Amino acid sequence: MSQYIVKTENLIKKFNNVNSVDNINLKVREGEIYGFLGPNGAGKSTTIKMILGLIKPNSGEISVFGKSIKDDREEILKNIGALVESPSYYGHLTAYENLDILRRVLKVSKSEIEEKLKLVSLWNAKNKKVREFSLGMKQRLGIAQALMGNPKLLILDEPTNGLDPAGIIEIRNLIKYLAKERNITIIISSHILSEIELVATEVAVINKGKLLYQGSLDNLKKNSTNEVLIRLENHEDKELVFKLLISRKYKVQEDNGTLKVKGNSISASTICRELIMAGYDINYLSQEKSSLEEIFLGLTKEV
């Protein structure tokens, strides 16, 4: 089997001659919580539906567990659980009855119903009609449904959409538990970076159908821009310091009396030392680093 549980190659999907997904190459390793990030309408759900074989790509290849979704879809889907968009359930039936219907379709043991309801903290509500559930409870029931049959891969499309803070924390903790204790590989799509940052080990950023970044969150943070702010004791020195920094290949801007030095690997202590050694008195110097949110917004602002 391939080292990747999910791999897409040059994946393209067109709607009305517009590329909703444009040459996407995803690589998801076993055991990861893989965050699939992008604004609403970026192409996340379309990509997920192609991975699940729900819609066909115009071109490109998709392999899951080392097999082609085009040729072995039925066998592949036996090992995938998915919650795409909103959960599907019978509102007039109880949580237990909903899972029992699915159990019969999947031909799995009845003991799985209790196990999965306990796993998502719904066992005490097993006899409650699903139409009486809160949104968070419905999302957890949807995850319980996706876990029936003990899949190796779990795909969750915006699982915290519309949830209150308590519900979001419940889903977040459940995702972490499933990956760590059950060794389930999880792909979770979201437009909320702060949520993905708390659970994901790897991320992909997509916008307007294009893959903008794929890799670890740590490496994404390394792409951030440092900014050193300098204010001088003697304002008349500002122009001289500006020229000095430019001569030393720094990128410098002046903003209301403050010099701003930008770059990926600049050091505030190095700049401070250089200016003091050159004989300038510094009134203020600080270093600011772009937040992950700013990096994400910068990536998705323009494609």
N, C-alpha and C positions, 0 to 999 in steps of 0.2 A: 504493500500500500504506500501511497505517497506520504511524505512527511507532513503534508497538510491535510486536515480533515475536510476543509472546503478550499477550492481553488477555482478562480474564474480567469479566463484568458480572453482579452480583447472583446469583452462583452458589450454588445450594442443592442439597445431597444429603441425603436422609433415609434412615435405617435404623431400622426399627421405630418410626416416627413421631418419631424424635429427629434433629435436624439435626446430622449429622456434619460438614457444611460449611454455614456459615450466612452467606449474603450476602457472599461473597468477591469482591473486586475487585482483581485482580492486574494489574500493568503492567510488562512486561519489555521493555527497549529492546535493540536490536541491539548486539552486542559486549560485553554485560555478563556478569559472573559474578554471578548472582542467587542469593543465599542465602535459602532457604526454611526458616525456623527455627520450632521448636516442640517441646514435649515429645512423647514417644511417645503416640500416640493422639490427637494434636491435630487431625488431619484432613489432614496433608500428603500422605500416599500416596493418599488418596481424591481429593484435588484433582488430583494428577498423573495419576491414571488417567482422570479426566474430560478433562483437557487432551489426553491421547493417544487419547481416544475409546474406551477400554476399558470404561468404565461411563458410563451416561447420567445427567445431572443431573435432578433433579426440576423445576428451573426455572433460568433464567439463560442467558447466552450466552457462548460461547468462540470467540475468533478467534485463528488462528495464521497468521502471514505475511499478515494482512489478510483471511483467508478463514475462513468458518464451519466448524468441525470437524464440525458436523452435516451440512453439505451437501457438503463437499470433503475428507472424511477421508482417502481414499486418496491424493489428490494431496498433501495436507499431510504425510502420514507418510513420503513419499519423501524429505523433507528434514529428518526428525527421527531422531536416534539416542537410544535410551533404555536405561537400566539400572534397572529397577524391582525393588525387593526383592533377590532373589539372581539371579546370572547363570544363564542357561539354556544347557546344553552337553551333549555326549555324552561321558561320562567315559571310555569305552573307546576313544575316538578321540584323535588328537593335536590339538594347538592348530592346526596347519596344516589338518588334515582338517575340524575344526569350522568354520573360516573358509571353507573351500572349499565346504562345503554351503551356507552363507549366501550366498556369492558367486554361486552358481548361481541361488539364489532371487531375488536382487536383480539378476541379469544384469549384473554389473560385471566389470571386467578382473581377470584372475588376478594381475596385478602388485600389486593392492591388498592381497593377503594378506601379502606380504613387507613392504610399506610399513607396514601397520597393526601387524604383530607387532614390527617394529623400533621403531615409535612408542611402544609400551607396554613396550619392553625385554624382549620374549619371543622374539625371533628365534632365539636360541641354544637355546631350549627347544621349537622348532617341532615336533620329532619325538617329544616326550615325551607320554605319555598324560596327559590332563587330570586323571584321578583321582589322579595322583601329584603334582599341583600343590599348593603351599601356598595358604592362603586369599587372601593378597595377589596371588599369580599368577592365581588364578581371577578376582579382581576386575578385574585388568588385562586379562585375556582378555575379560571381559564388556564392558569399555570398548572394546576393539578391535572386538568384534562391533558395538557401537553406532556405531562410526565407519565401518563399511563403507558405501560409497556416498557418503562425504563429506557428511554432513548439515550444514545451516546451524545447527541447534539440537540441543544435547545435553542430555538430562534425566537426572540421576543421583540416585537415591533412596537416601540413606544409604550412599554408596559406601565409607566407611571403617569400617563396622560390623564389629566383631570383629577388626580388624587390629591388629598390634603397631605400636609407634612407627615402625619402619623402613618398614613397609607404608603407614602413614598419610602419611609424608613423600613416598613415591613417588607416591601418588595425588594429593597436594596439588600437587607439582611438575608432574605431567602436566596437571592441570586448568589451571594457570597458563599452561603452554606452549600448550595448545590454544586458549585465549582470545587470547593475545597474538600467537602466530606463525601460527595457522591461522584466526584471526578467527571462531571458533565461539562463538556465544552459548550460555552454559551456565546451566542451572537446577540447583542442587544443594540437596537437602533434607537437613537434619540436626537432631538434638536437641543437638548439641555446639557451643555458641557459639564456643569458642576455636578450633575448626577453621574455621568460617565466617569468623571475623574475619581469618584469615590469607590468605583467597583472594577473598572477595566484594567487589564494588564497590557493590552495592545489596542490601538485605535486606528481607524481609517476616517478621513475627513473627505466628504463629497459635497460638491455644489454644482448645480446646473448640469448634473450628469457626469461630471468629471471628478476623478480621484485626485485630490490635492495633496494628501499626505497619508502614509501608512507606516506604522512603526510604534515604538513605545512612547508612553507619555513623557518619559524622561528625555528622550531625544527631541520630542516636540518642544519641550521647554528650552532645550539648548538652542533652538532656532529663534528664541526671543531676542529682542533688541535691548541692550543696556543703554542707559542714558545718564550721563554725568552732568550735573548742574553746578555751575561755577559763578560765584559773585565775588568781586574783588574789593579790597579795602580802598584802593585808589581807583575811582571810575575812569580816570584818564588812561590807565594801563590797559583798559579793555581791548582797544584796537591792537595794541602790541601783542597781547596774549593771544588774541584771535589769529594774528599772522603767525605767531610761534607754533600754535597747535596745527594750523594748516600746513606749515612747513614740515611738520612731523607726521604728516599723512592722516591726521584725524579729520573726521567729518564734523564740522562745527557750524552751529547756527546761533544767531543773536536774537533774544526775545526779551524786550523790556528791561534791558540792563543785565540779563542773565545769559551766560554762554552755555549752550547745550551741545555736549559732545556725544555722538551716537555711534554705536557699533556693536557687533555680536560678542567680542572678546575684550572689550576695553576694561581697564581696571582703574577705579577711583584713586586707589593708593599710588599707582604709578603716575597718573596725571598730577596728583597733588605733589609728589616728590619732584617731578620735572619742573613744575612752576615755581616751587620754593627754591630749587637749585638755580633757577634762572633769575631769582631775586625778587619775585612778586609776592605780595602779601595777600593771602586769601581770606576773605571775610566769611564765605560759605561754600561748602562743597558737599554734594550728596550724590549717591548712585541709586537710580531707580531701574527696576527690571520689569519688562512687560509681564502682566499676569497671563495665565493660560487662556483666560477668557478673551483678552486682547489679541493674543496670537490667533485664536480660533476666528474671531471677528475679522482680523486682518486677512486670514486665508480665504474666508468665504465672502468677503466684501466684493471682490472682483475676480472673475475667472477669465 
